[in-house]
Amino acid sequence: MNHQVEPPEKKKRKRKTKNSSPPPSPPSSYPSFSSLPDEIAVNCLARIPRSYYPTLSIVSKSFRSFLSSSELYAARSQLGSTEKCVYVCLLDYSDQPLLQWFRLWINPNRSLPNSMIKKKKKKKAIGQLLVPIPSSNLTDLSTVKPVAVGSELYVIGGPLNRAASSAVWVLDCRSHTWREAPSMSVARKNALNCVYDRKIYVFGGAEEEDDSWGEVFDTKTQTWERLPDPGNEVRKCRVWKIREMEGKIYYNLASTNYNMYAYDTKQCKWECECDEDLIAKVSKLPSSEYVRSSSFRHLGCSVYDVEDGRWKVVNGLESLEDKFKRNGGSSGHIAKVVRCGWKLFFIWEGVTRRNSYNRKKIWCAEIELQKCYGGELWGNVECIDHVLTVPTKCQILHCHSVSV
């Protein structure tokens, strides 16, 4: 039987012919971010942490436009991706008194080792920096403590050059721009304020007895409205504490009696509270920051636990004590503490003994709060950074956390 066997050369040729189809050609162009509809592009950017925005803003003009748009921050709010950001105000007395605002920038690409452990010498990546806000060198800006409403900081009244003022300035922390809001009906100095339902209640600080003692600013309509007169006892006494609870604004008066006055925001009237249990409960209520320092000569702080309804000492800050003291923290210079959710930021200024250039450093320690079994609060020091160098005649005036 004759079997015709095909030569191997031909087999090889056949295999080649089977695999000889050309590879698929690459697409002529890939889809770009700019080709996306604006609504989808904004939705994507709204999910990115804000600390990346400075880098994204230099990519293109369209990115810069998206990042400064009101639609972006509306999307962040709708998606629940808003963040607590820290803003710091410095007062420089080197020449003429000058206020300047900064935001605390946190490097998103930083590593979080235990910064208290010494490692091999290696160039340290920048963890935190105080970045100046453009156009914030306002010589006519009051030194009064601002109040935060949403993503804005309101600077209300005086002292302005040691005098009372009715001016209101607003810092929009989304666009980092200042604007002048409608003025109060009365010039005030060191007035007390409280925020409830996005309305700012301002009390006291007027120079004349006949002036309106209180007024309220609606941040939605941007309008002022005078409040009813509280009476002579409230007018003449110094109010040393103000708190809000269940729609009522309570006042502790520095007077001989221990009564507490309250303004009912729903009924628009004043009340005198004599209930000792209520007075004790209101007295324990926190300010808007929900955090207070104990003594910055010996580092420590307390945080208000909303669930338990009481103040608690933060344990575990001993590792920060040495760094704090070695960098001027125990020399009587100003230090502030700000709470952002379950994070604490200690910001302090310190002058070392060897200071031949009349400069000092501002430091920031970032601390993560943890609630342990039994309800105790502990702080884990994540990092400590030198965030700014300033003249010795410059001091920390205010620190705030703002939702952006």
Buried (B, 14 or more C-beta within 10 A) or exposed (E): EEEEEEEEEEEEEEEEEEEEEEEEEEEEEEEEBEEEEEEEBBBEBBEBEBBEBEEBBEEEEEBBEBBBBEBBBEBBBEEEBBBBBBBBBBBBEEEEEBBBBBBBBBBEEBEEEEBEEEEEEEEEEEBBBBBBBEEBEBEEBBBBBBBBBBBBBBBBBBBBEEEBBBBBBBBBBBBBBBEEBEBBBBBBBBBBBBBBEEBBBBBBBBEEEEBBBBBBBEBEEEEBEEBEEBEEEBBEBEBEBBBBEEEBBBBBBEBEEEEBBBBEBEEEEBEEBEEEEBBEBBEEBBEBBBBBEEEBEEBBBBBBBEEEEEBBEBEBBEBBBEBBBEBBBBBEBBBBBBBBEEBBBBBBBBBEEEEEEEEBBBBBBBBBBBBEEEEEBBBBBBBBBBBBEBBBEBBBBBBBBBBB
